[in-house]
């Protein structure tokens, strides 16, 4: 069984969103067109409480994109984004979701961020995604969505750790920082992943 994991195609990561990925909307038609090639489709959704500690607004004297230590982990401070129940947290209406069997929400614990669809950044809690895929006899996953250098990359790396044959669908993802993503792509391939 081959599954497609659609990562965080939410308004706050799309043009004009709070944490917009440049040209992020261009991947949506690509994601829609490839869905027919998969046995199973799941999605992830960033779903932060309003007081999430990864938000710069929660730290006096800190600016957006400052890096701090949060509960023992390095943390980039982001603009407030994907707040539970907000328009920005919604999956894009342009994204075809009829075949999405389950949506795994992440980033709900205010004390720790969660880039991967499988685990929070400290691997303290899992989302249940790995168990769900294994219960469905999935052996291979392809990862797409936003942003390539954060949530897509970490989801793909954790998929490898969970024993899935894993690929990133290059045309169906966009990076915040293209230079950083080139390095991360190399790391992913060296670990056994592939790029489609």
C-alpha positions in Angstrom: 0.0 0.0 0.0 1.2 3.5 -0.9 0.0 6.5 1.0 0.2 10.3 0.2 0.7 12.5 3.3 -0.5 16.1 2.5 1.2 18.4 5.0 -0.3 21.7 6.3 -2.0 23.1 3.1 -3.6 25.8 5.3 -4.4 29.4 4.6 -1.8 30.8 7.0 1.0 29.1 4.9 -0.5 30.3 1.6 0.1 33.8 0.0 -1.3 36.5 2.3 -1.3 34.2 5.2 0.4 34.9 8.6 3.4 32.7 7.7 3.1 32.6 3.9 5.3 30.4 1.8 6.1 32.2 -1.5 4.0 30.7 -4.3 2.7 28.0 -1.9 -0.7 28.1 -3.7 1.0 26.8 -6.9 1.4 23.3 -5.4 -2.3 22.7 -4.8 -3.3 21.8 -8.4 -0.3 19.4 -8.4 -1.4 17.7 -5.2 -4.9 17.4 -6.6 -3.7 15.8 -9.8 -1.6 13.1 -8.1 -4.1 11.9 -5.6 -5.5 9.3 -8.0 -2.1 7.5 -7.8 -2.5 6.5 -4.1 -4.3 3.8 -2.1 -4.6 6.0 1.0 -4.5 9.8 1.5 -4.1 11.5 4.9 -3.4 15.1 5.8 -1.8 17.0 8.7 -3.0 20.3 10.1 -1.1 22.7 12.3 -3.5 23.4 15.1 -2.0 25.8 17.7 -3.7 27.2 20.9 -3.6 31.0 20.8 -0.9 31.1 23.6 1.5 28.7 21.9 5.1 29.3 23.1 6.5 29.1 19.5 4.8 32.5 18.9 7.0 35.5 19.2 4.0 37.3 20.7 4.3 35.1 23.8 7.8 36.4 24.6 8.5 39.9 25.9 11.5 41.5 24.1 11.6 38.9 21.4 11.1 39.4 17.7 9.6 37.1 15.0 12.2 34.6 13.7 14.4 35.0 16.9 15.7 31.6 18.1 15.3 30.8 21.8 15.6 27.7 23.9 12.1 26.4 24.8 11.9 23.5 27.3 15.4 22.3 26.3 14.9 22.6 22.5 15.9 25.2 20.0 12.8 27.1 18.9 12.3 29.6 16.1 9.8 32.2 17.2 7.0 32.4 14.5 4.3 34.9 13.8 1.0 33.8 15.4 -0.4 31.2 12.9 -2.8 28.3 12.5 -4.7 29.2 15.7 -7.3 26.6 16.5 -10.7 27.5 14.9 -9.3 30.4 12.9 -9.6 30.9 9.1 -5.8 30.7 8.8 -5.8 27.2 10.3 -8.4 25.9 7.8 -7.2 23.6 5.0 -7.5 25.5 1.6 -10.8 25.1 -0.1 -8.8 24.7 -3.4 -7.4 21.4 -2.0 -9.4 18.4 -2.9 -10.1 16.5 0.3 -12.8 14.0 -0.7 -10.3 11.2 -0.5 -8.5 12.4 2.6 -9.4 9.6 5.1 -7.9 11.2 8.3 -6.5 14.5 9.4 -3.7 14.5 12.0 -3.5 17.7 14.0 -0.2 18.8 15.5 1.3 21.6 17.6 -1.6 21.6 20.1 0.7 21.5 23.3 1.5 25.1 24.0 4.9 24.1 25.5 6.4 22.4 22.4 6.3 22.9 18.6 5.5 20.1 16.2 6.9 20.2 12.7 6.5 16.5 11.9 3.1 14.9 11.2 4.4 11.9 13.4 5.9 13.5 16.5 6.4 16.8 18.3 9.9 18.3 18.0 11.1 16.6 21.2 9.6 13.2 20.2 7.7 13.3 23.5 4.3 12.5 22.0 3.3 10.9 18.8 0.2 11.9 16.8 -0.9 8.3 16.0 -0.1 8.7 12.3 2.5 5.9 12.2 0.1 3.5 13.9 -2.7 4.5 11.5 -0.5 3.9 8.4 0.8 0.5 9.7 -2.7 -0.6 10.6 -3.6 0.0 7.0 -0.7 -2.0 5.7 1.0 1.0 4.2 4.7 0.3 3.3 5.5 3.4 1.2 4.7 7.1 1.8 5.1 10.1 -0.4 5.1 13.5 1.3 3.9 16.8 -0.1 2.6 20.2 1.1 4.1 23.1 3.1 6.7 24.1 4.0 9.3 21.9 2.3 12.1 22.8 4.7 10.1 22.4 7.9 7.0 20.3 8.2 7.4 18.4 5.0 11.1 17.6 5.7 10.5 16.5 9.3 7.5 14.4 8.4 9.5 12.7 5.7 12.5 12.1 8.1 10.2 10.6 10.7 8.5 8.4 8.1 12.0 6.9 7.3 12.6 6.3 11.1 9.2 4.5 11.2 10.4 2.1 8.5 8.4 3.4 5.5 9.9 3.7 2.1 9.7 7.5 1.8 9.8 10.1 -1.0 9.2 13.8 -1.1 7.2 14.9 -4.1 9.3 17.9 -5.3 6.8 19.6 -7.5 4.2 19.4 -4.8 6.0 21.3 -2.1 7.6 24.8 -1.6 10.2 25.9 0.8 10.4 29.0 3.1 14.2 29.0 2.5 15.3 27.3 -0.7 19.0 27.2 0.3 18.2 25.5 3.6 16.0 23.0 1.8 18.8 22.0 -0.6 20.9 21.0 2.4 17.9 19.2 4.1 17.1 17.4 0.8 20.7 16.0 0.8 20.3 14.9 4.4 17.0 13.2 3.5 18.5 11.3 0.5 21.6 10.3 2.5 19.2 8.7 5.1 17.6 6.6 2.4 14.8 8.9 1.2 14.2 9.7 -2.5 12.9 12.7 -4.4 10.1 12.4 -7.0 
